Amino acid sequence: MKRFFFILLTFTFVQFWATAQQQTQKTTNDRMVPEMTEIWEPEVTIVQPGIRDADPPSDAIILFDGSDINKEWEDAQGNPTKWLIQDGALVCVRGSGIIKTKRKFESCQLHIEWRTPAEVQGESQGRGNSGVFLQELYEVQVLDSYDNRTYREGQAGSIYKQYAPLVNVSKKPGEWQSYDIIYTAPIFGKDSTTYLVPPRITVFHNGVLIQNNVTLRGPTVYIGIPEYFIKTHGAGSLVLQDHGNPVAFRNIWIREL
């Protein structure tokens, strides 16, 4: 019997408390006017969008517009790159090594267009292979994945060796494709080998969402566990990989977030 009265008393108190909260909220709302929840300052910054979605908006940094390579890019040693410009495209030269931006970035919105060779050579990872590295550490894979079987987390649009793309929307070899990437840089705590806030990536491939705000486990590694390679770092260059294939790039622009 005592237990019954205790349960009844508890239920009555909870009901009373809930009713009181609702009445308090209603009273507060009744006393408010619309202007109390309207924020006017500072005004939202105006940015002029491009004519097309692929065109850079007014606040974008143009990293490659089809002309000068050396203005924004250099090789791994800080020297002029051996990559070539052909018909307005930046083309990887086998054996020349990576190419990286002179500027360093953290969180960003990146637009980049790429094309694998029209003449198909090789298979799996040996066919139209390159990569886009954010902060020099985290790779979005570039690969000819049109009718080309390879491991899931190594095909075009994968976060290499971590996340397979949600779908494969690759175009035929020799056709231009696009990545639109939203990247959130990591925040480190006192422990230099763990993330306080891990890096996150969203990727649209040819306008289709293929990576939905995924949490990176650590830097990109070919062999090993990403978590074991985490080290504190700051801003880093955007890097394009030389994997021995003449992959071409164009219309590269970035917005710092």
Buried (B, 14 or more C-beta within 10 A) or exposed (E): EEEEEEEEEEEEEEEEEEEEEEEEEEEEEEEEEEEEEEEEEEEEEEEEEEEEEBEBBEEBBEBBBEEEBEEBBBBBEEEEBBBBBEEEBBBBEEEBBBBBBEBEBBBBBBBBBBBBBEEBEBEBBBBBBBBBBBBBBBBBBBBBBBEBEBEEBBBBBBBBBBBBBBEBBBBEBBEBBBBBBBBBBBEBEEEEEBBEEBBBBBBBBBEEBBBEEBBBBBBBBEEEEBEEBBEEBEBBBBBBBBBEBBBBBBBBBBBEE
